[in-house]
Amino acid sequence: MIDFFLNVGQVEQIYTVVDFYTYIKGLEYLICLLLFATFPIFYRYIHSGDDKK
């Protein structure tokens, strides 16, 4: 787990398609976690004005 935090942001040379796919898959998981965390907050923000009417 510590290796993950040390390697975030570092530019690495990718030699094979498997390495590229693994790298992209990791970024995709991080983006999905970010979206899953922010969507409920955004949804509450959008629908918070409905209570005042």
mmCIF file of the N, C-alpha and C atoms, coordinates in Angstrom:
data_MODEL
# 
_entry.id   MODEL 
# 
loop_
_atom_site.group_PDB 
_atom_site.id 
_atom_site.type_symbol 
_atom_site.label_atom_id 
_atom_site.label_alt_id 
_atom_site.label_comp_id 
_atom_site.label_asym_id 
_atom_site.label_entity_id 
_atom_site.label_seq_id 
_atom_site.pdbx_PDB_ins_code 
_atom_site.Cartn_x 
_atom_site.Cartn_y 
_atom_site.Cartn_z 
_atom_site.occupancy 
_atom_site.B_iso_or_equiv 
_atom_site.pdbx_formal_charge 
_atom_site.auth_seq_id 
_atom_site.auth_comp_id 
_atom_site.auth_asym_id 
_atom_site.auth_atom_id 
_atom_site.pdbx_PDB_model_num 
ATOM 1   N N  . MET A 1 1  ? 0.832   -1.193 0.000   1.00 0.00 ? 1  MET A N  1 
ATOM 2   C CA . MET A 1 1  ? 0.000   0.000  0.000   1.00 0.00 ? 1  MET A CA 1 
ATOM 3   C C  . MET A 1 1  ? 0.871   1.249  0.000   1.00 0.00 ? 1  MET A C  1 
ATOM 4   N N  . ILE A 1 2  ? 1.970   1.212  0.720   1.00 0.00 ? 2  ILE A N  1 
ATOM 5   C CA . ILE A 1 2  ? 2.855   2.377  0.764   1.00 0.00 ? 2  ILE A CA 1 
ATOM 6   C C  . ILE A 1 2  ? 3.505   2.591  -0.596  1.00 0.00 ? 2  ILE A C  1 
ATOM 7   N N  . ASP A 1 3  ? 3.802   1.507  -1.300  1.00 0.00 ? 3  ASP A N  1 
ATOM 8   C CA . ASP A 1 3  ? 4.389   1.638  -2.642  1.00 0.00 ? 3  ASP A CA 1 
ATOM 9   C C  . ASP A 1 3  ? 3.446   2.370  -3.585  1.00 0.00 ? 3  ASP A C  1 
ATOM 10  N N  . PHE A 1 4  ? 2.148   2.152  -3.410  1.00 0.00 ? 4  PHE A N  1 
ATOM 11  C CA . PHE A 1 4  ? 1.172   2.838  -4.253  1.00 0.00 ? 4  PHE A CA 1 
ATOM 12  C C  . PHE A 1 4  ? 1.283   4.351  -4.068  1.00 0.00 ? 4  PHE A C  1 
ATOM 13  N N  . PHE A 1 5  ? 1.342   4.800  -2.815  1.00 0.00 ? 5  PHE A N  1 
ATOM 14  C CA . PHE A 1 5  ? 1.416   6.242  -2.556  1.00 0.00 ? 5  PHE A CA 1 
ATOM 15  C C  . PHE A 1 5  ? 2.747   6.827  -2.991  1.00 0.00 ? 5  PHE A C  1 
ATOM 16  N N  . LEU A 1 6  ? 3.806   6.049  -2.966  1.00 0.00 ? 6  LEU A N  1 
ATOM 17  C CA . LEU A 1 6  ? 5.105   6.542  -3.428  1.00 0.00 ? 6  LEU A CA 1 
ATOM 18  C C  . LEU A 1 6  ? 5.149   6.672  -4.944  1.00 0.00 ? 6  LEU A C  1 
ATOM 19  N N  . ASN A 1 7  ? 4.397   5.814  -5.646  1.00 0.00 ? 7  ASN A N  1 
ATOM 20  C CA . ASN A 1 7  ? 4.436   5.811  -7.102  1.00 0.00 ? 7  ASN A CA 1 
ATOM 21  C C  . ASN A 1 7  ? 3.411   6.713  -7.753  1.00 0.00 ? 7  ASN A C  1 
ATOM 22  N N  . VAL A 1 8  ? 2.462   7.251  -6.996  1.00 0.00 ? 8  VAL A N  1 
ATOM 23  C CA . VAL A 1 8  ? 1.443   8.124  -7.578  1.00 0.00 ? 8  VAL A CA 1 
ATOM 24  C C  . VAL A 1 8  ? 2.109   9.398  -8.062  1.00 0.00 ? 8  VAL A C  1 
ATOM 25  N N  . GLY A 1 9  ? 1.857   9.745  -9.300  1.00 0.00 ? 9  GLY A N  1 
ATOM 26  C CA . GLY A 1 9  ? 2.407   10.965 -9.858  1.00 0.00 ? 9  GLY A CA 1 
ATOM 27  C C  . GLY A 1 9  ? 3.743   10.798 -10.550 1.00 0.00 ? 9  GLY A C  1 
ATOM 28  N N  . GLN A 1 10 ? 4.344   9.657  -10.408 1.00 0.00 ? 10 GLN A N  1 
ATOM 29  C CA . GLN A 1 10 ? 5.613   9.433  -11.077 1.00 0.00 ? 10 GLN A CA 1 
ATOM 30  C C  . GLN A 1 10 ? 5.369   8.965  -12.508 1.00 0.00 ? 10 GLN A C  1 
ATOM 31  N N  . VAL A 1 11 ? 6.167   9.456  -13.428 1.00 0.00 ? 11 VAL A N  1 
ATOM 32  C CA . VAL A 1 11 ? 6.058   9.048  -14.824 1.00 0.00 ? 11 VAL A CA 1 
ATOM 33  C C  . VAL A 1 11 ? 6.928   7.819  -15.018 1.00 0.00 ? 11 VAL A C  1 
ATOM 34  N N  . GLU A 1 12 ? 6.323   6.761  -15.482 1.00 0.00 ? 12 GLU A N  1 
ATOM 35  C CA . GLU A 1 12 ? 7.049   5.523  -15.705 1.00 0.00 ? 12 GLU A CA 1 
ATOM 36  C C  . GLU A 1 12 ? 7.051   5.179  -17.187 1.00 0.00 ? 12 GLU A C  1 
ATOM 37  N N  . GLN A 1 13 ? 8.103   4.520  -17.624 1.00 0.00 ? 13 GLN A N  1 
ATOM 38  C CA . GLN A 1 13 ? 8.187   4.055  -19.008 1.00 0.00 ? 13 GLN A CA 1 
ATOM 39  C C  . GLN A 1 13 ? 7.357   2.784  -19.127 1.00 0.00 ? 13 GLN A C  1 
ATOM 40  N N  . ILE A 1 14 ? 6.454   2.755  -20.093 1.00 0.00 ? 14 ILE A N  1 
ATOM 41  C CA . ILE A 1 14 ? 5.592   1.593  -20.297 1.00 0.00 ? 14 ILE A CA 1 
ATOM 42  C C  . ILE A 1 14 ? 6.072   0.876  -21.546 1.00 0.00 ? 14 ILE A C  1 
ATOM 43  N N  . TYR A 1 15 ? 6.415   -0.404 -21.380 1.00 0.00 ? 15 TYR A N  1 
ATOM 44  C CA . TYR A 1 15 ? 7.004   -1.158 -22.475 1.00 0.00 ? 15 TYR A CA 1 
ATOM 45  C C  . TYR A 1 15 ? 6.031   -2.105 -23.161 1.00 0.00 ? 15 TYR A C  1 
ATOM 46  N N  . THR A 1 16 ? 5.026   -2.585 -22.440 1.00 0.00 ? 16 THR A N  1 
ATOM 47  C CA . THR A 1 16 ? 4.124   -3.569 -23.033 1.00 0.00 ? 16 THR A CA 1 
ATOM 48  C C  . THR A 1 16 ? 2.681   -3.094 -22.925 1.00 0.00 ? 16 THR A C  1 
ATOM 49  N N  . VAL A 1 17 ? 1.821   -3.729 -23.684 1.00 0.00 ? 17 VAL A N  1 
ATOM 50  C CA . VAL A 1 17 ? 0.403   -3.408 -23.651 1.00 0.00 ? 17 VAL A CA 1 
ATOM 51  C C  . VAL A 1 17 ? -0.190  -3.788 -22.297 1.00 0.00 ? 17 VAL A C  1 
ATOM 52  N N  . VAL A 1 18 ? 0.297   -4.862 -21.704 1.00 0.00 ? 18 VAL A N  1 
ATOM 53  C CA . VAL A 1 18 ? -0.204  -5.289 -20.401 1.00 0.00 ? 18 VAL A CA 1 
ATOM 54  C C  . VAL A 1 18 ? 0.122   -4.248 -19.336 1.00 0.00 ? 18 VAL A C  1 
ATOM 55  N N  . ASP A 1 19 ? 1.327   -3.693 -19.361 1.00 0.00 ? 19 ASP A N  1 
ATOM 56  C CA . ASP A 1 19 ? 1.689   -2.640 -18.415 1.00 0.00 ? 19 ASP A CA 1 
ATOM 57  C C  . ASP A 1 19 ? 0.814   -1.406 -18.616 1.00 0.00 ? 19 ASP A C  1 
ATOM 58  N N  . PHE A 1 20 ? 0.570   -1.053 -19.874 1.00 0.00 ? 20 PHE A N  1 
ATOM 59  C CA . PHE A 1 20 ? -0.277  0.099  -20.173 1.00 0.00 ? 20 PHE A CA 1 
ATOM 60  C C  . PHE A 1 20 ? -1.692  -0.129 -19.673 1.00 0.00 ? 20 PHE A C  1 
ATOM 61  N N  . TYR A 1 21 ? -2.244  -1.312 -19.907 1.00 0.00 ? 21 TYR A N  1 
ATOM 62  C CA . TYR A 1 21 ? -3.600  -1.627 -19.469 1.00 0.00 ? 21 TYR A CA 1 
ATOM 63  C C  . TYR A 1 21 ? -3.692  -1.601 -17.944 1.00 0.00 ? 21 TYR A C  1 
ATOM 64  N N  . THR A 1 22 ? -2.695  -2.128 -17.267 1.00 0.00 ? 22 THR A N  1 
ATOM 65  C CA . THR A 1 22 ? -2.691  -2.121 -15.803 1.00 0.00 ? 22 THR A CA 1 
ATOM 66  C C  . THR A 1 22 ? -2.649  -0.705 -15.271 1.00 0.00 ? 22 THR A C  1 
ATOM 67  N N  . TYR A 1 23 ? -1.852  0.147  -15.882 1.00 0.00 ? 23 TYR A N  1 
ATOM 68  C CA . TYR A 1 23 ? -1.752  1.541  -15.464 1.00 0.00 ? 23 TYR A CA 1 
ATOM 69  C C  . TYR A 1 23 ? -3.072  2.279  -15.681 1.00 0.00 ? 23 TYR A C  1 
ATOM 70  N N  . ILE A 1 24 ? -3.685  2.091  -16.849 1.00 0.00 ? 24 ILE A N  1 
ATOM 71  C CA . ILE A 1 24 ? -4.948  2.747  -17.161 1.00 0.00 ? 24 ILE A CA 1 
ATOM 72  C C  . ILE A 1 24 ? -6.065  2.227  -16.254 1.00 0.00 ? 24 ILE A C  1 
ATOM 73  N N  . LYS A 1 25 ? -6.043  0.936  -15.965 1.00 0.00 ? 25 LYS A N  1 
ATOM 74  C CA . LYS A 1 25 ? -7.066  0.352  -15.103 1.00 0.00 ? 25 LYS A CA 1 
ATOM 75  C C  . LYS A 1 25 ? -6.976  0.950  -13.699 1.00 0.00 ? 25 LYS A C  1 
ATOM 76  N N  . GLY A 1 26 ? -5.791  1.162  -13.211 1.00 0.00 ? 26 GLY A N  1 
ATOM 77  C CA . GLY A 1 26 ? -5.622  1.789  -11.898 1.00 0.00 ? 26 GLY A CA 1 
ATOM 78  C C  . GLY A 1 26 ? -6.144  3.209  -11.880 1.00 0.00 ? 26 GLY A C  1 
ATOM 79  N N  . LEU A 1 27 ? -5.866  3.958  -12.938 1.00 0.00 ? 27 LEU A N  1 
ATOM 80  C CA . LEU A 1 27 ? -6.385  5.329  -13.025 1.00 0.00 ? 27 LEU A CA 1 
ATOM 81  C C  . LEU A 1 27 ? -7.905  5.328  -13.130 1.00 0.00 ? 27 LEU A C  1 
ATOM 82  N N  . GLU A 1 28 ? -8.448  4.370  -13.858 1.00 0.00 ? 28 GLU A N  1 
ATOM 83  C CA . GLU A 1 28 ? -9.900  4.276  -13.996 1.00 0.00 ? 28 GLU A CA 1 
ATOM 84  C C  . GLU A 1 28 ? -10.550 4.014  -12.647 1.00 0.00 ? 28 GLU A C  1 
ATOM 85  N N  . TYR A 1 29 ? -9.976  3.150  -11.851 1.00 0.00 ? 29 TYR A N  1 
ATOM 86  C CA . TYR A 1 29 ? -10.529 2.875  -10.521 1.00 0.00 ? 29 TYR A CA 1 
ATOM 87  C C  . TYR A 1 29 ? -10.500 4.126  -9.650  1.00 0.00 ? 29 TYR A C  1 
ATOM 88  N N  . LEU A 1 30 ? -9.428  4.904  -9.723  1.00 0.00 ? 30 LEU A N  1 
ATOM 89  C CA . LEU A 1 30 ? -9.353  6.134  -8.937  1.00 0.00 ? 30 LEU A CA 1 
ATOM 90  C C  . LEU A 1 30 ? -10.408 7.146  -9.390  1.00 0.00 ? 30 LEU A C  1 
ATOM 91  N N  . ILE A 1 31 ? -10.607 7.254  -10.688 1.00 0.00 ? 31 ILE A N  1 
ATOM 92  C CA . ILE A 1 31 ? -11.629 8.177  -11.210 1.00 0.00 ? 31 ILE A CA 1 
ATOM 93  C C  . ILE A 1 31 ? -13.021 7.717  -10.785 1.00 0.00 ? 31 ILE A C  1 
ATOM 94  N N  . CYS A 1 32 ? -13.274 6.411  -10.840 1.00 0.00 ? 32 CYS A N  1 
ATOM 95  C CA . CYS A 1 32 ? -14.579 5.893  -10.416 1.00 0.00 ? 32 CYS A CA 1 
ATOM 96  C C  . CYS A 1 32 ? -14.826 6.161  -8.940  1.00 0.00 ? 32 CYS A C  1 
ATOM 97  N N  . LEU A 1 33 ? -13.835 5.963  -8.102  1.00 0.00 ? 33 LEU A N  1 
ATOM 98  C CA . LEU A 1 33 ? -14.001 6.248  -6.679  1.00 0.00 ? 33 LEU A CA 1 
ATOM 99  C C  . LEU A 1 33 ? -14.290 7.720  -6.449  1.00 0.00 ? 33 LEU A C  1 
ATOM 100 N N  . LEU A 1 34 ? -13.625 8.580  -7.196  1.00 0.00 ? 34 LEU A N  1 
ATOM 101 C CA . LEU A 1 34 ? -13.867 10.021 -7.069  1.00 0.00 ? 34 LEU A CA 1 
ATOM 102 C C  . LEU A 1 34 ? -15.298 10.361 -7.471  1.00 0.00 ? 34 LEU A C  1 
ATOM 103 N N  . LEU A 1 35 ? -15.770 9.803  -8.573  1.00 0.00 ? 35 LEU A N  1 
ATOM 104 C CA . LEU A 1 35 ? -17.141 10.073 -9.012  1.00 0.00 ? 35 LEU A CA 1 
ATOM 105 C C  . LEU A 1 35 ? -18.177 9.496  -8.053  1.00 0.00 ? 35 LEU A C  1 
ATOM 106 N N  . PHE A 1 36 ? -17.929 8.292  -7.545  1.00 0.00 ? 36 PHE A N  1 
ATOM 107 C CA . PHE A 1 36 ? -18.868 7.686  -6.594  1.00 0.00 ? 36 PHE A CA 1 
ATOM 108 C C  . PHE A 1 36 ? -18.927 8.479  -5.297  1.00 0.00 ? 36 PHE A C  1 
ATOM 109 N N  . ALA A 1 37 ? -17.843 9.126  -4.932  1.00 0.00 ? 37 ALA A N  1 
ATOM 110 C CA . ALA A 1 37 ? -17.833 9.927  -3.703  1.00 0.00 ? 37 ALA A CA 1 
ATOM 111 C C  . ALA A 1 37 ? -18.495 11.283 -3.912  1.00 0.00 ? 37 ALA A C  1 
ATOM 112 N N  . THR A 1 38 ? -18.343 11.884 -5.085  1.00 0.00 ? 38 THR A N  1 
ATOM 113 C CA . THR A 1 38 ? -18.871 13.231 -5.300  1.00 0.00 ? 38 THR A CA 1 
ATOM 114 C C  . THR A 1 38 ? -20.319 13.248 -5.790  1.00 0.00 ? 38 THR A C  1 
ATOM 115 N N  . PHE A 1 39 ? -20.793 12.181 -6.404  1.00 0.00 ? 39 PHE A N  1 
ATOM 116 C CA . PHE A 1 39 ? -22.154 12.198 -6.927  1.00 0.00 ? 39 PHE A CA 1 
ATOM 117 C C  . PHE A 1 39 ? -23.210 12.399 -5.847  1.00 0.00 ? 39 PHE A C  1 
ATOM 118 N N  . PRO A 1 40 ? -23.172 11.696 -4.704  1.00 0.00 ? 40 PRO A N  1 
ATOM 119 C CA . PRO A 1 40 ? -24.193 11.949 -3.677  1.00 0.00 ? 40 PRO A CA 1 
ATOM 120 C C  . PRO A 1 40 ? -24.178 13.384 -3.155  1.00 0.00 ? 40 PRO A C  1 
ATOM 121 N N  . ILE A 1 41 ? -23.004 13.967 -3.048  1.00 0.00 ? 41 ILE A N  1 
ATOM 122 C CA . ILE A 1 41 ? -22.907 15.357 -2.602  1.00 0.00 ? 41 ILE A CA 1 
ATOM 123 C C  . ILE A 1 41 ? -23.537 16.281 -3.634  1.00 0.00 ? 41 ILE A C  1 
ATOM 124 N N  . PHE A 1 42 ? -23.238 16.060 -4.895  1.00 0.00 ? 42 PHE A N  1 
ATOM 125 C CA . PHE A 1 42 ? -23.812 16.863 -5.963  1.00 0.00 ? 42 PHE A CA 1 
ATOM 126 C C  . PHE A 1 42 ? -25.330 16.684 -6.032  1.00 0.00 ? 42 PHE A C  1 
ATOM 127 N N  . TYR A 1 43 ? -25.804 15.464 -5.863  1.00 0.00 ? 43 TYR A N  1 
ATOM 128 C CA . TYR A 1 43 ? -27.241 15.172 -5.907  1.00 0.00 ? 43 TYR A CA 1 
ATOM 129 C C  . TYR A 1 43 ? -27.967 15.913 -4.777  1.00 0.00 ? 43 TYR A C  1 
ATOM 130 N N  . ARG A 1 44 ? -27.405 15.887 -3.591  1.00 0.00 ? 44 ARG A N  1 
ATOM 131 C CA . ARG A 1 44 ? -28.019 16.613 -2.470  1.00 0.00 ? 44 ARG A CA 1 
ATOM 132 C C  . ARG A 1 44 ? -28.011 18.113 -2.721  1.00 0.00 ? 44 ARG A C  1 
ATOM 133 N N  . TYR A 1 45 ? -26.945 18.623 -3.323  1.00 0.00 ? 45 TYR A N  1 
ATOM 134 C CA . TYR A 1 45 ? -26.860 20.047 -3.624  1.00 0.00 ? 45 TYR A CA 1 
ATOM 135 C C  . TYR A 1 45 ? -27.937 20.453 -4.630  1.00 0.00 ? 45 TYR A C  1 
ATOM 136 N N  . ILE A 1 46 ? -28.135 19.652 -5.654  1.00 0.00 ? 46 ILE A N  1 
ATOM 137 C CA . ILE A 1 46 ? -29.120 19.961 -6.697  1.00 0.00 ? 46 ILE A CA 1 
ATOM 138 C C  . ILE A 1 46 ? -30.535 19.908 -6.120  1.00 0.00 ? 46 ILE A C  1 
ATOM 139 N N  . HIS A 1 47 ? -30.825 18.932 -5.288  1.00 0.00 ? 47 HIS A N  1 
ATOM 140 C CA . HIS A 1 47 ? -32.174 18.744 -4.771  1.00 0.00 ? 47 HIS A CA 1 
ATOM 141 C C  . HIS A 1 47 ? -32.420 19.437 -3.425  1.00 0.00 ? 47 HIS A C  1 
ATOM 142 N N  . SER A 1 48 ? -31.486 20.188 -2.931  1.00 0.00 ? 48 SER A N  1 
ATOM 143 C CA . SER A 1 48 ? -31.687 20.866 -1.649  1.00 0.00 ? 48 SER A CA 1 
ATOM 144 C C  . SER A 1 48 ? -32.656 22.048 -1.786  1.00 0.00 ? 48 SER A C  1 
ATOM 145 N N  . GLY A 1 49 ? -32.779 22.646 -2.963  1.00 0.00 ? 49 GLY A N  1 
ATOM 146 C CA . GLY A 1 49 ? -33.681 23.766 -3.171  1.00 0.00 ? 49 GLY A CA 1 
ATOM 147 C C  . GLY A 1 49 ? -35.131 23.369 -3.228  1.00 0.00 ? 49 GLY A C  1 
ATOM 148 N N  . ASP A 1 50 ? -35.447 22.079 -3.402  1.00 0.00 ? 50 ASP A N  1 
ATOM 149 C CA . ASP A 1 50 ? -36.827 21.630 -3.509  1.00 0.00 ? 50 ASP A CA 1 
ATOM 150 C C  . ASP A 1 50 ? -37.576 21.749 -2.182  1.00 0.00 ? 50 ASP A C  1 
ATOM 151 N N  . ASP A 1 51 ? -36.887 21.696 -1.055  1.00 0.00 ? 51 ASP A N  1 
ATOM 152 C CA . ASP A 1 51 ? -37.542 21.765 0.255   1.00 0.00 ? 51 ASP A CA 1 
ATOM 153 C C  . ASP A 1 51 ? -38.099 23.164 0.541   1.00 0.00 ? 51 ASP A C  1 
ATOM 154 N N  . LYS A 1 52 ? -37.538 24.188 -0.051  1.00 0.00 ? 52 LYS A N  1 
ATOM 155 C CA . LYS A 1 52 ? -37.937 25.558 0.234   1.00 0.00 ? 52 LYS A CA 1 
ATOM 156 C C  . LYS A 1 52 ? -39.229 25.946 -0.472  1.00 0.00 ? 52 LYS A C  1 
ATOM 157 N N  . LYS A 1 53 ? -39.615 25.222 -1.514  1.00 0.00 ? 53 LYS A N  1 
ATOM 158 C CA . LYS A 1 53 ? -40.809 25.582 -2.288  1.00 0.00 ? 53 LYS A CA 1 
ATOM 159 C C  . LYS A 1 53 ? -42.081 25.135 -1.631  1.00 0.00 ? 53 LYS A C  1 
# 
